[in-house]
Amino acid sequence: FIATEMNMSARNLYRKIGEIGDISIAGMIRDCRLHIAEDLLVKSKLTIDEIIFKSGFANRVSFFKAFARKNGCTPKEFRDQNKVNNL
């Protein structure tokens, strides 16, 4: 989808992304989803399951593994540590 939107082949997209940095397209997408989840955790009162769904993860296990790898804590711990404007 991304390659089509950028008017290039998937092969060229992967090659160009590889030239830019060490992260894959899947890694970039995962990081964007985690960023969305972090934002929702801090700025909303949504449940963890709702945040998993809204941030685009397919299941709880993959979300929790990726979140813990990036932040070193669970989503609940992250929310408690970063309370700002829980609306």
C-alpha positions in Angstrom: 0.0 0.0 0.0 2.7 2.5 1.0 4.7 1.7 -2.2 1.7 2.2 -4.3 0.9 5.5 -2.7 4.4 6.7 -3.3 4.3 5.5 -7.0 7.1 3.0 -6.7 7.5 -0.7 -6.6 7.6 -2.5 -3.3 11.2 -3.6 -4.1 12.3 0.0 -4.6 10.6 1.1 -1.4 12.4 -1.6 0.6 15.7 -0.7 -1.0 15.4 3.0 -0.3 14.3 2.5 3.3 17.3 0.2 3.7 19.6 2.9 2.4 18.1 5.5 4.9 18.4 3.6 8.1 18.6 0.4 10.0 14.8 -0.1 10.5 12.5 -2.0 8.2 9.1 -0.8 7.0 7.4 -3.2 9.4 9.5 -1.7 12.2 8.6 1.8 11.2 4.9 0.9 11.2 5.2 -0.8 14.6 6.9 2.2 16.0 4.2 4.5 14.7 1.5 2.3 16.2 3.4 2.3 19.5 3.6 6.1 19.5 -0.2 6.3 18.9 -0.7 3.8 21.8 1.6 5.8 24.1 -0.3 9.0 23.3 -3.7 7.4 23.9 -2.4 5.9 27.2 -1.4 9.3 28.5 -4.2 11.5 27.0 -7.3 9.3 27.3 -9.2 7.1 29.7 -9.6 4.3 27.1 -9.0 0.8 28.3 -5.8 -1.1 27.3 -7.9 -3.3 24.9 -9.5 -0.3 23.2 -6.0 1.3 22.8 -4.6 -1.9 21.3 -7.5 -1.9 18.7 -7.2 1.9 18.0 -3.5 1.7 17.5 -3.8 -1.0 14.9 -2.3 -4.1 16.7 -3.8 -7.5 15.8 -3.6 -9.0 19.3 -2.7 -8.3 22.9 0.4 -10.5 22.9 2.1 -8.8 20.1 1.2 -5.4 21.5 2.5 -6.2 25.0 5.7 -7.6 23.7 6.4 -4.7 21.4 5.4 -2.2 24.1 7.6 -3.8 26.8 10.6 -4.0 24.4 10.3 -0.3 23.6 9.4 1.2 27.0 10.6 -1.4 29.5 7.3 -1.5 31.3 3.7 -2.5 30.9 1.1 -0.1 29.4 -0.5 0.3 32.9 2.8 1.2 34.4 3.5 3.6 31.5 0.1 5.3 32.1 0.8 5.6 35.8 4.3 7.1 35.3 3.1 9.6 32.6 -0.2 10.9 33.9 -0.7 14.3 32.4 -4.3 15.1 31.3 -6.3 11.9 31.8 -9.6 13.4 30.5 
